[in-house]
Every structure is written in C-alpha cells, then in structure tokens.
C-alpha cells in the first residue's frame, strides 16, 4: 500500500457538495491499495502511521504521536498514488492499483485499524470524485510505501 500523510491543523473532504469527513488537528492520509496487497499491508501501514511521531513536544521537537495530541485521521482513498509509466510518457497508467473491490476492502480495513487503535477516523467515499481541503501544518508531508525497503 502507498500513503501520503500530511500533518494538518484542519482538513475536510466533500462529495457532491456535501462534507463527508472533516477533522481538526491530525493527519490527512491519502491511501492506495496496490495489486497484491492484503490485510497484512493495510495493518502494517495503519499501525506505522498511527505511531508516527511528527507533532511537536514541549520543546518544539517533532516527537509526539497522534494519540498524544488527541488528533484525528481523515483517510481518503486515492488510486492515483499507483501512477506509473511516467518515465517514457506524459500520461500515467494506474494498472498497478488493486482492483476496485479489493481496494475498497483494504481501505476499509485500513480505517478500522486506526479505530481499533482508539483514533477518531473520518473518511471520504471510495471511488467518488472528491474535493479535499486542508491546512498543512508545517508543512509536514510523509510518503509511505509498504513495498519499499527502508
């Protein structure tokens, strides 16, 4: 799975003029299930993100996880994170993304792991045309790919 995590002071997602999810301080997580991913990758990624220490402590050092600041998660599915083929052209391909039914199942499982960790989670609507508004705090933006070797 791939994810882009942005530390935000606020974020929301709107579908057809209706806000489907909104948070204050926390993480906006754009997430994509890739072909071959399973619940194992969804769990690994959600746990890694929930433990991510990028909020400032009392001396201003990025040292606190989401739970320490009573933050929330806005999780938005984004298959375009699977873009490939840009080396030789200008039109990306998305065939490396998981099929929609698998992607939705893994996205929902990913969100459930955050909830199991005791975090408040808001969401977009899977496969919908969404508008995302955010105030990136810092800015702080972190990229995750469960297939990458650290």
For each residue, the residues with C-beta under 8 A, 3 or more apart:
1: 31 32 33 34 37 41 42 45 106 110 144 145 146
2: 31 32 34 81 82 143 144 145 146
3: 29 30 31 32 45 49 81 143 144
4: 29 30 78 81 141 142 143 144
5: 27 28 29 49 52 141 142 143 144
6: 11 27 28 29 30 134 136 139 140 141 142
7: 26 27 54 55 136 137 138 139 140 141
8: 11 23 25 26 27 28 74 134 135 136 137
9: 24 25 135 137
10: 22 23 24 25 134 135
11: 6 8 22 23 26 28 74 132 133 134 135
12: 19 21 22 23 74 132 133 134
13: 19 20 21 22 74 76 122 123 124 130 131 132 133
14: 17 18 19 20 130 131 132 133
15: 18 20 124 125 128 129 130 131
16: 128
17: 14
18: 14 15
19: 12 13 14 22
20: 13 14 15 122 123 124 125 130
21: 12 13 74 75 76 122 123 124
22: 10 11 12 13 19 74 122
23: 8 10 11 12 26 28 71 72 73 74 120 122
24: 9 10 71 72
25: 8 9 10 69 70 71 72 137
26: 7 8 11 23 66 71 72 73 74 120
27: 5 6 7 8 49 52 66 71 72 73 74
28: 5 6 8 11 23 74 76 132 134 136
29: 3 4 5 6 49 73 74 75 76
30: 3 4 6 76 78 81 132
31: 1 2 3 45 75 76 77 78 81 107 110
32: 1 2 3 77 78 79 80 81 82 97 98 103
33: 1 37 41 42 97 98 102 103 106 107
34: 1 2 37 41 82 96 97 98 147
35: 95 96 97 98 99
36: 98
37: 1 33 34 41 42 98 102 106 146
38: 41 42 106
39: 42 43 106 109
40: 43 44
41: 1 33 34 37 38 44 45 106 146
42: 1 33 37 38 39 45 46 106 107 109 110 113
43: 39 40 46 47 109 113
44: 40 41 47 48 146
45: 1 3 31 41 42 48 49 110 144 146
46: 42 43 49 50 110 111 113 114 117
47: 43 44 50 51 113 117
48: 44 45 51 52 144
49: 3 5 27 29 45 46 52 73 114 144
50: 46 47 65 66 67 73 113 114 117 119
51: 47 48 65
52: 5 27 48 49 65 66 142
53: 62 63 64 65
54: 7 62 64 140 142
55: 7 62 63 64 65 66 68 69 71
56: 60 61 62 63 64
57: 60 61 62 63 64
58:
59:
60: 56 57
61: 56 57
62: 53 54 55 56 57 140
63: 53 55 56 57
64: 53 54 55 56 57 68 69
65: 50 51 52 53 55 68 69
66: 26 27 50 52 55 69 71 72 73 119
67: 50 70 71 117 118 119
68: 55 64 65
69: 25 55 64 65 66
70: 25 67
71: 23 24 25 26 27 55 66 67 119
72: 23 24 25 26 27 66 119 120 121 122
73: 23 26 27 29 49 50 66 111 114 119 120 121 122
74: 8 11 12 13 21 22 23 26 27 28 29 121 122 123 124
75: 21 29 31 107 110 111 114 121 122 123 124
76: 13 21 28 29 30 31 123 124 130 132
77: 31 32 103 104 107 124 126 127
78: 4 30 31 32 81
79: 32 82 94 97 103 127
80: 32 83 92 94
81: 2 3 4 30 31 32 78 97
82: 2 32 34 79 94 95 96 97
83: 80 86 92 93 94
84: 92 93 94 95 96
85: 88 89 91 92 93
86: 83 89 90 92
87:
88: 85
89: 85 86
90: 86
91: 85
92: 80 83 84 85 86
93: 83 84 85 96
94: 79 80 82 83 84 97
95: 35 82 84
96: 34 35 82 84 93
97: 32 33 34 35 79 81 82 94 103
98: 32 33 34 35 36 37 102 103 106
99: 35 102 103
100: 103 104 127
101: 104 105
102: 33 37 98 99 105 106
103: 32 33 77 79 97 98 99 100 106 107 126
104: 77 100 101 107 108 126 127
105: 101 102 108 109
106: 1 33 37 38 39 41 42 98 102 103 109 110
107: 31 33 42 75 77 103 104 110 111 126
108: 104 105 111 112 126
109: 39 42 43 105 106 112 113
110: 1 31 42 45 46 75 106 107 113 114
111: 46 73 75 107 108 114 115 121 123
112: 108 109 115 116
113: 42 43 46 47 50 109 110 116 117
114: 46 49 50 73 75 110 111 117 119 121
115: 111 112 118 119 121
116: 112 113
117: 46 47 50 67 113 114
118: 67 115
119: 50 66 67 71 72 73 114 115
120: 23 26 72 73
121: 72 73 74 75 111 114 115
122: 13 20 21 22 23 72 73 74 75
123: 13 20 21 74 75 76 111
124: 13 15 20 21 74 75 76 77 128 130 132
125: 15 20 128 130
126: 77 103 104 107 108
127: 77 79 100 104
128: 15 16 124 125
129: 15
130: 13 14 15 20 76 124 125
131: 13 14 15
132: 11 12 13 14 28 30 76 124
133: 11 12 13 14
134: 6 8 10 11 12 28
135: 8 9 10 11
136: 6 7 8 28 139 140 141
137: 7 8 9 25 140
138: 7 141
139: 6 7 136
140: 6 7 54 62 136 137
141: 4 5 6 7 136 138
142: 4 5 6 52 54
143: 2 3 4 5
144: 1 2 3 4 5 45 48 49
145: 1 2 148
146: 1 2 37 41 44 45
147: 34
148: 145
149:
150:
